Amino acid sequence: MNAMPPPARFDIQDLIQAIAAAKVDDQLLLQLTPAQWEVLAPYLQPLALAAGQVLFKQGAADRTLYFVESGNLSVHYEDEQGEVRLAIISAGSAVGEGSFFSRAPRSATVQAGMPARLWSLSPLRFGELTNRRPELALAVAMAAGAVVSRRMVNRRRRDAVT
């Protein structure tokens, strides 16, 4: 019998470092103080994906926003001819921002291109954050909105708004 490896340990500091070190045009510019990160952390749920694992499918009604700590995610939509790759989302960015704001179904399928570590913020937890710490909720919303904005002005990345 093969022993299962211990579950991966998550530390919010790893996400903070990934955001600070990101050199991508759709970087999540969530610049918080250490005390603010400490308050935000309990609202986030860590998630590990194996290579090839689907995070969400095109058409799904979920509105969860995800922050990418490590790895990369492939964004593609499915049409009559099959899958068409649209973009790669890297560490230090976010995914799911389109549905987070629009309440529309997911516009594309997102899956891990390699093992990835994410932090999710569900609409319910965001609502709680909004009620308890509106200044932090505003900072998160503005950072996610900036990701949408930067993707929309970049023709290659426009379809990566999920």
VMD Tcl script that draws the C-alpha trace (Angstrom):
set ca {
  {0.00 0.00 0.00}
  {1.37 3.41 -1.00}
  {1.32 6.07 1.66}
  {-0.30 9.35 0.67}
  {1.94 12.41 0.99}
  {1.01 14.80 3.76}
  {-1.30 17.61 2.66}
  {0.47 20.68 1.36}
  {0.83 23.40 3.95}
  {-0.45 26.77 2.90}
  {0.84 30.05 4.25}
  {-0.63 33.41 3.24}
  {2.94 34.74 3.14}
  {3.52 32.64 0.01}
  {0.62 34.37 -1.75}
  {1.87 37.79 -0.62}
  {5.32 36.99 -2.02}
  {3.87 35.70 -5.31}
  {1.89 38.91 -5.79}
  {4.90 41.08 -4.94}
  {7.22 39.13 -7.27}
  {4.85 38.85 -10.24}
  {6.13 40.32 -13.48}
  {3.02 39.75 -15.59}
  {0.87 42.41 -17.25}
  {-2.23 41.20 -15.39}
  {-0.62 41.17 -11.95}
  {-2.96 41.41 -8.97}
  {-2.02 44.76 -7.44}
  {-3.32 43.98 -3.97}
  {-1.01 46.03 -1.80}
  {-1.98 45.56 1.82}
  {-0.16 46.03 5.08}
  {0.82 42.91 7.04}
  {-2.00 43.65 9.48}
  {-4.52 43.89 6.62}
  {-3.31 40.58 5.16}
  {-3.76 39.02 8.59}
  {-7.39 40.18 8.61}
  {-8.02 39.09 5.00}
  {-6.42 35.62 5.31}
  {-9.31 33.91 7.18}
  {-11.69 34.92 4.38}
  {-9.57 33.03 1.83}
  {-9.64 29.26 1.31}
  {-6.45 27.55 0.02}
  {-6.75 25.13 -2.86}
  {-4.18 22.86 -4.56}
  {-4.68 21.67 -8.14}
  {-2.85 18.85 -9.88}
  {-1.61 19.36 -13.44}
  {-4.58 19.05 -15.78}
  {-7.19 19.43 -13.03}
  {-10.11 21.67 -13.99}
  {-10.79 24.61 -11.68}
  {-14.09 25.50 -13.35}
  {-15.85 24.84 -16.65}
  {-17.25 27.23 -19.19}
  {-20.90 27.93 -18.37}
  {-20.60 27.23 -14.63}
  {-22.62 29.55 -12.41}
  {-19.94 29.88 -9.69}
  {-18.70 33.42 -8.92}
  {-15.64 32.55 -6.80}
  {-12.55 34.70 -7.30}
  {-9.16 32.95 -7.18}
  {-5.70 34.34 -6.44}
  {-2.84 32.35 -7.99}
  {0.02 31.65 -5.59}
  {2.03 29.25 -7.76}
  {1.86 27.30 -10.99}
  {-0.12 28.41 -13.99}
  {-3.62 28.01 -15.31}
  {-4.75 27.49 -18.90}
  {-7.84 29.45 -19.94}
  {-9.77 28.15 -22.94}
  {-13.25 28.03 -24.32}
  {-14.91 25.12 -26.03}
  {-16.45 25.61 -29.45}
  {-17.67 23.36 -32.26}
  {-14.10 22.50 -33.24}
  {-12.93 21.67 -29.73}
  {-10.86 23.55 -27.20}
  {-9.10 26.78 -28.12}
  {-6.46 28.05 -25.71}
  {-6.86 31.69 -24.90}
  {-4.32 32.53 -22.24}
  {-2.08 31.35 -19.46}
  {-2.63 32.86 -16.01}
  {0.49 32.90 -13.85}
  {1.34 33.25 -10.18}
  {0.60 36.66 -8.76}
  {-2.55 37.16 -10.79}
  {-6.22 36.26 -10.41}
  {-8.81 34.22 -12.26}
  {-12.59 34.17 -12.06}
  {-12.82 37.95 -11.92}
  {-15.31 38.26 -14.78}
  {-18.06 36.21 -13.12}
  {-17.16 37.64 -9.72}
  {-18.26 41.08 -10.95}
  {-20.85 40.26 -13.61}
  {-22.70 37.36 -11.97}
  {-22.69 35.81 -15.46}
  {-21.76 32.16 -16.08}
  {-18.07 31.39 -16.55}
  {-16.96 32.47 -20.03}
  {-14.20 29.86 -20.32}
  {-12.80 26.69 -18.78}
  {-9.78 27.05 -16.53}
  {-7.45 24.18 -15.67}
  {-4.04 23.80 -14.12}
  {-1.25 23.67 -16.69}
  {1.04 22.40 -13.92}
  {0.53 21.85 -10.21}
  {-0.93 25.09 -8.86}
  {-1.76 26.63 -5.52}
  {-4.62 29.09 -5.26}
  {-6.56 31.03 -2.67}
  {-10.30 31.38 -3.25}
  {-12.67 34.11 -2.16}
  {-16.30 33.02 -2.41}
  {-19.11 35.56 -2.89}
  {-20.40 34.68 0.59}
  {-17.03 35.35 2.23}
  {-16.62 38.54 0.18}
  {-20.02 39.70 1.46}
  {-18.90 39.03 5.02}
  {-15.67 40.95 4.39}
  {-17.69 43.83 2.92}
  {-19.83 44.04 6.05}
  {-16.99 43.68 8.55}
  {-14.07 45.39 6.81}
  {-15.35 47.46 3.88}
  {-11.95 49.06 3.26}
  {-10.39 45.63 2.66}
  {-13.29 44.51 0.47}
  {-12.84 47.68 -1.58}
  {-9.10 47.00 -1.94}
  {-9.80 43.44 -3.16}
  {-12.50 44.62 -5.56}
  {-10.30 47.37 -6.97}
  {-7.37 44.96 -7.46}
  {-9.60 42.40 -9.21}
  {-11.17 45.18 -11.27}
  {-7.71 46.31 -12.35}
  {-6.99 42.76 -13.58}
  {-10.16 42.91 -15.69}
  {-9.21 46.33 -17.02}
  {-5.66 45.31 -17.99}
  {-6.95 42.16 -19.70}
  {-9.62 44.08 -21.61}
  {-7.13 46.53 -23.13}
  {-4.80 43.71 -24.19}
  {-6.37 42.08 -27.24}
  {-4.55 38.77 -26.63}
  {-5.69 38.60 -22.99}
  {-9.25 39.92 -23.38}
  {-10.77 36.44 -23.58}
  {-9.00 35.45 -20.35}
  {-11.55 37.43 -18.32}
  {-13.40 34.54 -16.73}
}
mol new
graphics top color blue
foreach p $ca { graphics top sphere $p radius 0.5 }
foreach p [lrange $ca 0 end-1] q [lrange $ca 1 end] { graphics top cylinder $p $q radius 0.2 }
display resetview
